[in-house]
Amino acid sequence: MRDGLEQYEPNAAFAYYYRGLVLSRMGQGDRALRSFKEALVSELYRAVPDGLNLRLFRNKIREVEETLIPPQSQPQSPSPPPQ
């Protein structure tokens, strides 16, 4: 999954993040999700990962996953019989 961008750009995490935003807006959720995950991995490999960046990337991953995988319908409790 890693494409080597981080060896040329020390802030590669944000490059992956912004690529994911563009892909997401283009309707390419699967590719966007991979890019957001790459942003997270790239940030984790920094000497001192930034906690705010990690949270931002994790939240975006969760958001895209929710759009790709619809939540399971909640079973409804039976309604009381009409009187």
Secondary structure, 3 states (H helix, E strand, C coil): CCCCHHHCCCCHHHHHHHHHHHHHHCCCHHHHHHHHHHHHHHHHCCCCCCHHHHHHHHHHHHHHHHHHCCCCCCCCCCCCCCC
